[in-house]
Amino acid sequence: MKKTIPFLSTILLMGLLVSCHKEPEKTIVFGDTKGMLVEAYDTFIDLGWTKELDIDADGTADLKLVSYYDGPHAEYTQTLTLHCLNENIELRGEMMEKTSYLYRDTIVDNAYGVLGVLYLSVYSSCIMLSENDEAHTYHTFVLSDDNYGDLFNMNQNFQSTDIKLFRENTQEVRLDHTSNDTSYFYRSNYLYDCENFPSNTDKYIGFRITKDGTSRLGWLKLNLIGDETVKVHLIETAIQE
């Protein structure tokens, strides 16, 4: 004879099934690996290299680190970017108001009996060089740089975007023209120091991955080694189980 499961037993069984598929914690601590799926890399990414990361091991890459040459002198200038490869992954940060400055000067030099006129422009991402600088205010998404032991949670600001982690300061000089005994030069300097992600120290980049209505938190742990140019020490990735 077919037995029926009592109503109370059915409720208890359903509760057990639900408990096996509980939602991830809303808050985690950078570096605390309890309840996290951790992938150790200990990999170095040099100039000209690309590294794709499948954070949740579903067969689809989520993040990409690209270290490439860019700018006025492409063979000398490094740019390091972090790309979100799909809309499921979002980086932790916040929208901020920032100001960039443009400094202009004209320098006349008569060295070695040759007259030269230099038109100088300096573009700074956040440092005023003189009271006469042209200022430009804008809003941009700024990536959070976190340390071991810092907290973050589901309700903070996230954005699926591409981030420049590092840009090398550059200088472009060109001869415009020569008239009689005078040469006219243009020099443009681009200063990105205060805009770059911190270097020469271990840092965590937080992210959130959302699939099938469930969000999980995780981190990317890395160290940008260097000053004028950098190479990436990719240490580990982690995501909630």
Residue pairs with C-beta under 8 A, 6 or more apart in sequence:
5 13
23 214
24 35
24 214
24 215
24 216
24 217
24 240
24 241
25 35
25 217
25 240
26 153
26 154
26 155
27 151
27 152
27 153
27 154
28 35
28 36
28 151
28 152
28 153
28 217
28 240
29 149
29 150
29 151
30 146
30 147
30 148
30 149
30 150
30 151
30 152
30 204
30 206
30 219
31 148
31 149
31 204
31 221
33 238
35 240
35 241
36 218
36 238
36 239
36 240
36 241
37 56
37 57
37 238
37 239
37 240
37 241
38 236
38 237
38 238
39 55
39 57
39 236
39 237
39 238
40 235
40 236
41 234
41 235
41 236
41 237
42 233
42 234
42 235
42 236
43 51
43 233
43 234
44 231
44 232
44 233
44 234
45 51
45 65
45 67
45 231
45 232
45 234
46 67
46 231
47 67
47 68
47 69
47 78
47 229
47 231
48 67
48 68
48 69
49 66
49 67
50 64
50 65
50 66
50 67
51 64
51 65
51 232
51 234
52 61
52 63
52 64
52 85
53 61
53 62
53 63
53 64
53 65
53 220
53 237
54 60
54 61
54 62
55 62
55 63
55 89
55 207
55 209
55 218
55 237
55 239
56 62
56 209
56 211
56 216
56 239
58 211
60 85
60 86
61 85
62 84
62 85
62 86
62 88
62 89
62 209
63 82
63 83
63 84
63 85
63 89
63 207
63 220
64 82
64 83
64 85
65 80
65 81
65 82
65 83
65 232
65 234
66 80
66 81
66 83
67 78
67 79
67 80
67 230
67 231
67 232
68 78
68 79
68 80
68 81
69 75
69 76
69 77
69 78
69 79
70 77
70 78
70 79
70 167
71 77
71 79
71 167
71 168
71 170
71 190
72 170
72 171
72 172
72 188
72 190
73 170
73 172
76 168
76 170
77 167
77 168
77 170
78 166
78 167
78 168
78 229
78 230
79 164
79 166
79 167
79 168
80 164
80 165
80 166
80 167
80 224
80 230
80 232
81 162
81 163
81 164
81 165
82 91
82 143
82 162
82 163
82 165
82 205
83 162
84 90
84 91
84 160
84 161
84 162
86 160
87 160
88 160
88 209
88 210
88 211
89 160
89 207
89 208
89 209
90 158
90 159
90 160
90 207
90 208
90 209
90 210
91 143
91 158
91 159
91 160
91 161
91 163
91 205
91 206
91 207
92 143
92 144
92 146
92 152
92 156
92 157
92 158
92 205
92 206
92 207
92 208
93 141
93 142
93 143
93 144
93 157
93 158
93 159
93 163
94 141
94 142
94 144
94 157
95 139
95 140
95 141
95 142
95 157
96 139
96 140
96 141
96 142
97 137
97 138
97 139
98 125
98 126
98 137
98 138
98 139
98 140
98 142
99 126
99 135
99 136
99 137
99 138
100 123
100 124
100 125
100 126
100 135
100 136
100 138
101 123
101 124
101 126
101 127
101 128
101 129
101 133
101 134
101 135
101 136
102 121
102 122
102 123
102 124
102 133
102 134
102 136
103 120
103 121
103 122
103 124
103 129
103 130
103 132
103 133
104 119
104 120
104 121
104 122
104 134
105 120
106 117
106 118
106 119
106 120
107 117
107 118
107 120
108 115
108 116
108 117
108 118
109 115
109 116
109 117
109 118
110 116
114 181
114 183
115 181
115 182
115 183
116 182
116 183
116 184
116 185
117 182
117 183
117 184
117 185
118 185
118 186
118 187
119 176
119 184
119 185
119 186
119 187
120 187
120 189
121 186
121 187
121 188
121 189
122 129
122 188
122 189
122 191
123 188
123 189
123 190
123 191
124 133
124 191
124 194
125 191
125 192
125 193
125 194
125 195
126 194
126 195
127 191
127 193
127 194
128 135
141 159
141 161
141 163
143 163
143 165
143 197
143 205
144 152
144 205
144 206
145 197
145 198
145 203
145 204
145 205
146 152
146 203
146 204
146 205
146 206
146 219
147 202
147 203
147 204
148 202
148 204
150 204
152 206
152 217
153 217
154 208
154 215
154 217
156 206
158 207
158 208
164 195
165 196
165 197
165 224
166 192
166 196
166 197
166 199
166 224
166 230
167 190
167 192
167 195
167 196
168 192
168 228
168 229
169 189
169 190
169 191
169 192
169 193
169 228
170 189
170 190
171 187
171 188
171 189
171 190
172 186
172 187
172 188
172 190
173 185
173 186
173 187
174 185
174 186
174 187
175 183
175 184
175 185
176 184
176 185
176 186
177 183
177 184
178 184
197 203
197 224
198 224
199 223
199 224
199 225
199 226
199 227
199 230
200 223
200 224
200 225
200 226
200 227
201 223
202 221
202 222
202 223
202 235
203 221
203 222
203 223
203 224
204 219
204 220
204 221
205 219
205 220
205 221
205 222
206 217
206 218
206 219
207 217
207 218
207 219
207 220
208 215
208 216
208 217
208 218
209 215
209 216
209 218
209 239
210 216
216 239
216 240
217 239
217 240
218 237
218 238
218 239
218 240
219 237
219 238
220 234
220 237
221 234
221 235
221 236
221 237
221 238
222 232
222 233
222 234
222 235
223 232
223 233
223 235
224 230
224 231
224 232
224 233
225 231
225 232
225 233
